[in-house]
């Protein structure tokens, strides 16, 4: 069974600025893909990739390719949902986000549980950010056989990683 556990990241001020910039660029990529998909009616991830990847790469040259693709995947999911809602005659507009969480996968992040460090791709290379587990998560982490994806979230001035 898979569970999602929220861990608190404790970046240095420099790391926090890098994470903020990475999140900003990722959100821009998400919004560009959503806008393109909405105006063309496209919801196929491969077609959206072909149509937007080179543009996104040119607009955000420091953004790791894996994070560009992750933003496109999230946008594809949101577009499919929006188009499905539109079919039911619900009032739906082009999806847009002010802060879209970044979905990391095995190629773009790694948890070093022994040192309580999360290594994550960013616009300034890999960042090794210290983290703290909430008390209820300690037992779950001890029982975990591995970690899948994780979403980087910034809310109310705090950085969290939602680890699956």
Secondary structure as UniProt FT lines:
FT   STRAND          5..10
FT   HELIX           13..40
FT   HELIX           45..59
FT   TURN            61..62
FT   HELIX           65..87
FT   TURN            88..89
FT   STRAND          102..104
FT   TURN            106..108
FT   STRAND          109..112
FT   TURN            113..116
FT   STRAND          117..120
FT   TURN            123..124
FT   STRAND          127..133
FT   HELIX           135..143
FT   STRAND          150..155
FT   TURN            156..157
FT   STRAND          158..163
//
